[in-house]
Amino acid sequence: MPRKKPTKPTPKKRARKTSAVAPKLNTSWHARFLDILGSTCNVTLAAKGAGIDRTSAYDHYKLLPDFAAKWDDAKEAAIEILEAEA
């Protein structure tokens, strides 16, 4: 009778923490950030103007779909402004 190979234990899956983390995020800077982003199309300037660092902005973009949609809209608006000026 053939011998069975020992099986490796399967790693436990970690639960995603996005739903648990998202409600605790400080979003008070979102409006200012989006306003600046919508006129400059520059994440660094928008983050500085909102009093945060770029990493926080990108973290919120990844975690909050509504914020991400508003971010994308602000970028489109800024692109249109910049194209008109060019």
N, CA, C and O atoms as a GROMACS GRO file, in nm:
protein
  344
    1MET      N    1   0.084  -0.117   0.000
    1MET     CA    2   0.000   0.000   0.000
    1MET      C    3   0.089   0.124   0.000
    1MET      O    4   0.185   0.131   0.078
    2PRO      N    5   0.059   0.225  -0.088
    2PRO     CA    6   0.144   0.345  -0.095
    2PRO      C    7   0.128   0.431   0.030
    2PRO      O    8   0.022   0.438   0.092
    3ARG      N    9   0.238   0.495   0.062
    3ARG     CA   10   0.240   0.582   0.178
    3ARG      C   11   0.185   0.720   0.144
    3ARG      O   12   0.211   0.773   0.036
    4LYS      N   13   0.109   0.778   0.235
    4LYS     CA   14   0.055   0.912   0.213
    4LYS      C   15   0.156   1.015   0.259
    4LYS      O   16   0.224   0.998   0.360
    5LYS      N   17   0.165   1.123   0.182
    5LYS     CA   18   0.253   1.231   0.221
    5LYS      C   19   0.187   1.309   0.336
    5LYS      O   20   0.066   1.328   0.338
    6PRO      N   21   0.269   1.354   0.429
    6PRO     CA   22   0.209   1.435   0.535
    6PRO      C   23   0.162   1.569   0.477
    6PRO      O   24   0.228   1.627   0.391
    7THR      N   25   0.050   1.616   0.525
    7THR     CA   26  -0.003   1.742   0.474
    7THR      C   27   0.049   1.858   0.558
    7THR      O   28   0.069   1.846   0.679
    8LYS      N   29   0.069   1.968   0.491
    8LYS     CA   30   0.114   2.088   0.561
    8LYS      C   31  -0.008   2.157   0.621
    8LYS      O   32  -0.115   2.160   0.560
    9PRO      N   33   0.009   2.213   0.739
    9PRO     CA   34  -0.105   2.288   0.794
    9PRO      C   35  -0.131   2.413   0.711
    9PRO      O   36  -0.037   2.480   0.668
   10THR      N   37  -0.256   2.443   0.689
   10THR     CA   38  -0.290   2.561   0.610
   10THR      C   39  -0.286   2.685   0.700
   10THR      O   40  -0.332   2.680   0.814
   11PRO      N   41  -0.232   2.793   0.648
   11PRO     CA   42  -0.227   2.914   0.732
   11PRO      C   43  -0.367   2.970   0.753
   11PRO      O   44  -0.453   2.961   0.664
   12LYS      N   45  -0.389   3.028   0.870
   12LYS     CA   46  -0.519   3.087   0.898
   12LYS      C   47  -0.530   3.219   0.824
   12LYS      O   48  -0.434   3.295   0.815
   13LYS      N   49  -0.648   3.243   0.772
   13LYS     CA   50  -0.670   3.368   0.701
   13LYS      C   51  -0.702   3.477   0.802
   13LYS      O   52  -0.777   3.457   0.898
   14ARG      N   53  -0.642   3.593   0.778
   14ARG     CA   54  -0.669   3.707   0.864
   14ARG      C   55  -0.790   3.782   0.810
   14ARG      O   56  -0.807   3.797   0.689
   15ALA      N   57  -0.870   3.827   0.900
   15ALA     CA   58  -0.985   3.907   0.860
   15ALA      C   59  -0.937   4.046   0.820
   15ALA      O   60  -0.847   4.102   0.882
   16ARG      N   61  -0.996   4.100   0.715
   16ARG     CA   62  -0.960   4.235   0.674
   16ARG      C   63  -1.010   4.334   0.777
   16ARG      O   64  -1.122   4.322   0.827
   17LYS      N   65  -0.928   4.430   0.808
   17LYS     CA   66  -0.963   4.527   0.910
   17LYS      C   67  -1.020   4.655   0.852
   17LYS      O   68  -1.046   4.750   0.926
   18THR      N   69  -1.041   4.660   0.721
   18THR     CA   70  -1.086   4.785   0.662
   18THR      C   71  -1.220   4.829   0.719
   18THR      O   72  -1.238   4.948   0.746
   19SER      N   73  -1.314   4.738   0.737
   19SER     CA   74  -1.444   4.779   0.788
   19SER      C   75  -1.435   4.823   0.933
   19SER      O   76  -1.510   4.911   0.976
   20ALA      N   77  -1.344   4.763   1.009
   20ALA     CA   78  -1.329   4.801   1.149
   20ALA      C   79  -1.251   4.932   1.163
   20ALA      O   80  -1.272   5.007   1.257
   21VAL      N   81  -1.160   4.959   1.069
   21VAL     CA   82  -1.076   5.078   1.077
   21VAL      C   83  -1.147   5.199   1.020
   21VAL      O   84  -1.136   5.309   1.076
   22ALA      N   85  -1.219   5.183   0.911
   22ALA     CA   86  -1.277   5.295   0.839
   22ALA      C   87  -1.362   5.388   0.927
   22ALA      O   88  -1.347   5.510   0.914
   23PRO      N   89  -1.450   5.338   1.014
   23PRO     CA   90  -1.531   5.431   1.092
   23PRO      C   91  -1.449   5.516   1.190
   23PRO      O   92  -1.497   5.620   1.235
   24LYS      N   93  -1.329   5.475   1.225
   24LYS     CA   94  -1.248   5.546   1.322
   24LYS      C   95  -1.157   5.651   1.259
   24LYS      O   96  -1.088   5.724   1.331
   25LEU      N   97  -1.156   5.659   1.128
   25LEU     CA   98  -1.067   5.752   1.059
   25LEU      C   99  -1.114   5.897   1.077
   25LEU      O  100  -1.234   5.925   1.078
   26ASN      N  101  -1.017   5.987   1.091
   26ASN     CA  102  -1.046   6.129   1.096
   26ASN      C  103  -1.062   6.178   0.953
   26ASN      O  104  -0.967   6.177   0.875
   27THR      N  105  -1.180   6.221   0.918
   27THR     CA  106  -1.207   6.266   0.782
   27THR      C  107  -1.231   6.417   0.775
   27THR      O  108  -1.277   6.467   0.672
   28SER      N  109  -1.200   6.488   0.880
   28SER     CA  110  -1.228   6.632   0.885
   28SER      C  111  -1.151   6.711   0.780
   28SER      O  112  -1.193   6.821   0.743
   29TRP      N  113  -1.043   6.658   0.730
   29TRP     CA  114  -0.960   6.727   0.632
   29TRP      C  115  -1.001   6.699   0.488
   29TRP      O  116  -0.948   6.762   0.397
   30HIS      N  117  -1.093   6.607   0.466
   30HIS     CA  118  -1.130   6.565   0.330
   30HIS      C  119  -1.175   6.682   0.242
   30HIS      O  120  -1.129   6.695   0.128
   31ALA      N  121  -1.263   6.766   0.293
   31ALA     CA  122  -1.318   6.875   0.211
   31ALA      C  123  -1.207   6.969   0.165
   31ALA      O  124  -1.202   7.006   0.048
   32ARG      N  125  -1.119   7.008   0.255
   32ARG     CA  126  -1.010   7.099   0.219
   32ARG      C  127  -0.916   7.033   0.118
   32ARG      O  128  -0.875   7.095   0.020
   33PHE      N  129  -0.884   6.907   0.142
   33PHE     CA  130  -0.796   6.832   0.052
   33PHE      C  131  -0.855   6.827  -0.089
   33PHE      O  132  -0.787   6.855  -0.187
   34LEU      N  133  -0.984   6.791  -0.098
   34LEU     CA  134  -1.048   6.777  -0.228
   34LEU      C  135  -1.060   6.911  -0.299
   34LEU      O  136  -1.050   6.917  -0.422
   35ASP      N  137  -1.082   7.018  -0.223
   35ASP     CA  138  -1.090   7.151  -0.282
   35ASP      C  139  -0.957   7.189  -0.348
   35ASP      O  140  -0.955   7.236  -0.461
   36ILE      N  141  -0.849   7.167  -0.277
   36ILE     CA  142  -0.716   7.201  -0.331
   36ILE      C  143  -0.680   7.108  -0.446
   36ILE      O  144  -0.627   7.152  -0.548
   37LEU      N  145  -0.708   6.979  -0.430
   37LEU     CA  146  -0.679   6.883  -0.536
   37LEU      C  147  -0.756   6.919  -0.663
   37LEU      O  148  -0.705   6.905  -0.774
   38GLY      N  149  -0.880   6.966  -0.646
   38GLY     CA  150  -0.964   7.001  -0.760
   38GLY      C  151  -0.917   7.124  -0.836
   38GLY      O  152  -0.956   7.145  -0.951
   39SER      N  153  -0.832   7.204  -0.773
   39SER     CA  154  -0.781   7.321  -0.843
   39SER      C  155  -0.636   7.306  -0.887
   39SER      O  156  -0.589   7.381  -0.973
   40THR      N  157  -0.564   7.211  -0.828
   40THR     CA  158  -0.422   7.197  -0.862
   40THR      C  159  -0.386   7.064  -0.927
   40THR      O  160  -0.288   7.056  -1.001
   41CYS      N  161  -0.463   6.960  -0.901
   41CYS     CA  162  -0.433   6.824  -0.946
   41CYS      C  163  -0.299   6.776  -0.888
   41CYS      O  164  -0.228   6.697  -0.951
   42ASN      N  165  -0.266   6.826  -0.768
   42ASN     CA  166  -0.139   6.793  -0.705
   42ASN      C  167  -0.165   6.740  -0.565
   42ASN      O  168  -0.207   6.815  -0.476
   43VAL      N  169  -0.141   6.611  -0.544
   43VAL     CA  170  -0.169   6.546  -0.416
   43VAL      C  171  -0.082   6.604  -0.305
   43VAL      O  172  -0.129   6.623  -0.193
   44THR      N  173   0.043   6.631  -0.334
   44THR     CA  174   0.134   6.685  -0.233
   44THR      C  175   0.086   6.820  -0.182
   44THR      O  176   0.080   6.843  -0.062
   45LEU      N  177   0.050   6.910  -0.273
   45LEU     CA  178   0.000   7.041  -0.233
   45LEU      C  179  -0.132   7.031  -0.157
   45LEU      O  180  -0.154   7.101  -0.059
   46ALA      N  181  -0.220   6.942  -0.204
   46ALA     CA  182  -0.349   6.925  -0.138
   46ALA      C  183  -0.331   6.870   0.003
   46ALA      O  184  -0.400   6.913   0.095
   47ALA      N  185  -0.240   6.776   0.018
   47ALA     CA  186  -0.214   6.719   0.150
   47ALA      C  187  -0.157   6.825   0.245
   47ALA      O  188  -0.202   6.837   0.359
   48LYS      N  189  -0.060   6.902   0.198
   48LYS     CA  190  -0.002   7.008   0.281
   48LYS      C  191  -0.108   7.110   0.320
   48LYS      O  192  -0.115   7.153   0.435
   49GLY      N  193  -0.191   7.148   0.225
   49GLY     CA  194  -0.296   7.246   0.251
   49GLY      C  195  -0.400   7.196   0.349
   49GLY      O  196  -0.462   7.275   0.420
   50ALA      N  197  -0.420   7.065   0.352
   50ALA     CA  198  -0.517   7.006   0.443
   50ALA      C  199  -0.455   6.969   0.577
   50ALA      O  200  -0.524   6.924   0.668
   51GLY      N  201  -0.323   6.987   0.589
   51GLY     CA  202  -0.256   6.960   0.716
   51GLY      C  203  -0.228   6.813   0.742
   51GLY      O  204  -0.222   6.770   0.858
   52ILE      N  205  -0.213   6.736   0.636
   52ILE     CA  206  -0.184   6.592   0.650
   52ILE      C  207  -0.066   6.556   0.562
   52ILE      O  208  -0.015   6.640   0.487
   53ASP      N  209  -0.022   6.432   0.572
   53ASP     CA  210   0.083   6.385   0.482
   53ASP      C  211   0.020   6.304   0.369
   53ASP      O  212  -0.093   6.258   0.379
   54ARG      N  213   0.096   6.290   0.262
   54ARG     CA  214   0.046   6.218   0.143
   54ARG      C  215   0.004   6.075   0.176
   54ARG      O  216  -0.093   6.024   0.120
   55THR      N  217   0.076   6.010   0.265
   55THR     CA  218   0.045   5.872   0.300
   55THR      C  219  -0.096   5.860   0.356
   55THR      O  220  -0.170   5.767   0.322
   56SER      N  221  -0.133   5.953   0.442
   56SER     CA  222  -0.269   5.951   0.498
   56SER      C  223  -0.373   5.966   0.388
   56SER      O  224  -0.475   5.897   0.387
   57ALA      N  225  -0.345   6.055   0.294
   57ALA     CA  226  -0.439   6.075   0.184
   57ALA      C  227  -0.457   5.946   0.104
   57ALA      O  228  -0.570   5.906   0.074
   58TYR      N  229  -0.346   5.882   0.070
   58TYR     CA  230  -0.356   5.758  -0.008
   58TYR      C  231  -0.418   5.644   0.074
   58TYR      O  232  -0.487   5.559   0.017
   59ASP      N  233  -0.395   5.642   0.203
   59ASP     CA  234  -0.460   5.541   0.288
   59ASP      C  235  -0.612   5.558   0.285
   59ASP      O  236  -0.685   5.461   0.272
   60HIS      N  237  -0.657   5.681   0.297
   60HIS     CA  238  -0.801   5.708   0.292
   60HIS      C  239  -0.857   5.674   0.155
   60HIS      O  240  -0.969   5.623   0.143
   61TYR      N  241  -0.780   5.702   0.051
   61TYR     CA  242  -0.823   5.668  -0.085
   61TYR      C  243  -0.848   5.517  -0.098
   61TYR      O  244  -0.946   5.475  -0.159
   62LYS      N  245  -0.759   5.438  -0.040
   62LYS     CA  246  -0.772   5.293  -0.048
   62LYS      C  247  -0.885   5.239   0.039
   62LYS      O  248  -0.950   5.142   0.002
   63LEU      N  249  -0.909   5.301   0.153
   63LEU     CA  250  -1.004   5.249   0.250
   63LEU      C  251  -1.147   5.299   0.232
   63LEU      O  252  -1.242   5.230   0.270
   64LEU      N  253  -1.164   5.417   0.174
   64LEU     CA  254  -1.296   5.479   0.168
   64LEU      C  255  -1.339   5.502   0.022
   64LEU      O  256  -1.295   5.597  -0.042
   65PRO      N  257  -1.425   5.415  -0.029
   65PRO     CA  258  -1.466   5.425  -0.170
   65PRO      C  259  -1.532   5.559  -0.204
   65PRO      O  260  -1.511   5.611  -0.314
   66ASP      N  261  -1.610   5.617  -0.113
   66ASP     CA  262  -1.674   5.746  -0.141
   66ASP      C  263  -1.570   5.856  -0.156
   66ASP      O  264  -1.579   5.940  -0.246
   67PHE      N  265  -1.471   5.854  -0.070
   67PHE     CA  266  -1.363   5.952  -0.078
   67PHE      C  267  -1.284   5.932  -0.208
   67PHE      O  268  -1.247   6.029  -0.274
   68ALA      N  269  -1.260   5.808  -0.244
   68ALA     CA  270  -1.187   5.778  -0.368
   68ALA      C  271  -1.262   5.833  -0.489
   68ALA      O  272  -1.201   5.887  -0.581
   69ALA      N  273  -1.394   5.818  -0.489
   69ALA     CA  274  -1.474   5.868  -0.601
   69ALA      C  275  -1.466   6.021  -0.609
   69ALA      O  276  -1.454   6.078  -0.717
   70LYS      N  277  -1.474   6.088  -0.493
   70LYS     CA  278  -1.463   6.234  -0.491
   70LYS      C  279  -1.323   6.278  -0.534
   70LYS      O  280  -1.307   6.380  -0.601
   71TRP      N  281  -1.222   6.202  -0.494
   71TRP     CA  282  -1.083   6.230  -0.534
   71TRP      C  283  -1.072   6.226  -0.687
   71TRP      O  284  -1.018   6.317  -0.749
   72ASP      N  285  -1.126   6.118  -0.745
   72ASP     CA  286  -1.120   6.103  -0.890
   72ASP      C  287  -1.192   6.217  -0.961
   72ASP      O  288  -1.145   6.268  -1.062
   73ASP      N  289  -1.307   6.258  -0.906
   73ASP     CA  290  -1.382   6.370  -0.964
   73ASP      C  291  -1.301   6.499  -0.955
   73ASP      O  292  -1.298   6.578  -1.049
   74ALA      N  293  -1.236   6.521  -0.841
   74ALA     CA  294  -1.154   6.642  -0.822
   74ALA      C  295  -1.038   6.645  -0.921
   74ALA      O  296  -1.006   6.750  -0.977
   75LYS      N  297  -0.977   6.531  -0.943
   75LYS     CA  298  -0.867   6.525  -1.040
   75LYS      C  299  -0.916   6.557  -1.181
   75LYS      O  300  -0.850   6.629  -1.255
   76GLU      N  301  -1.031   6.504  -1.217
   76GLU     CA  302  -1.087   6.530  -1.350
   76GLU      C  303  -1.116   6.679  -1.367
   76GLU      O  304  -1.089   6.736  -1.473
   77ALA      N  305  -1.171   6.741  -1.263
   77ALA     CA  306  -1.200   6.884  -1.268
   77ALA      C  307  -1.071   6.964  -1.286
   77ALA      O  308  -1.065   7.058  -1.365
   78ALA      N  309  -0.968   6.926  -1.212
   78ALA     CA  310  -0.839   6.996  -1.221
   78ALA      C  311  -0.776   6.977  -1.359
   78ALA      O  312  -0.718   7.070  -1.414
   79ILE      N  313  -0.788   6.859  -1.414
   79ILE     CA  314  -0.734   6.833  -1.547
   79ILE      C  315  -0.803   6.921  -1.651
   79ILE      O  316  -0.738   6.975  -1.741
   80GLU      N  317  -0.934   6.935  -1.638
   80GLU     CA  318  -1.008   7.020  -1.731
   80GLU      C  319  -0.962   7.165  -1.720
   80GLU      O  320  -0.946   7.233  -1.822
   81ILE      N  321  -0.940   7.212  -1.598
   81ILE     CA  322  -0.892   7.349  -1.577
   81ILE      C  323  -0.754   7.366  -1.641
   81ILE      O  324  -0.729   7.463  -1.712
   82LEU      N  325  -0.666   7.272  -1.613
   82LEU     CA  326  -0.531   7.280  -1.667
   82LEU      C  327  -0.528   7.272  -1.820
   82LEU      O  328  -0.447   7.340  -1.884
   83GLU      N  329  -0.615   7.190  -1.877
   83GLU     CA  330  -0.624   7.180  -2.023
   83GLU      C  331  -0.674   7.312  -2.084
   83GLU      O  332  -0.626   7.355  -2.189
   84ALA      N  333  -0.769   7.374  -2.017
   84ALA     CA  334  -0.822   7.500  -2.067
   84ALA      C  335  -0.716   7.609  -2.063
   84ALA      O  336  -0.710   7.694  -2.152
   85GLU      N  337  -0.633   7.607  -1.959
   85GLU     CA  338  -0.527   7.706  -1.948
   85GLU      C  339  -0.417   7.684  -2.053
   85GLU      O  340  -0.354   7.778  -2.100
   86ALA      N  341  -0.396   7.559  -2.088
   86ALA     CA  342  -0.293   7.528  -2.188
   86ALA      C  343  -0.341   7.570  -2.324
   86ALA      O  344  -0.269   7.552  -2.422
   0.00000   0.00000   0.00000
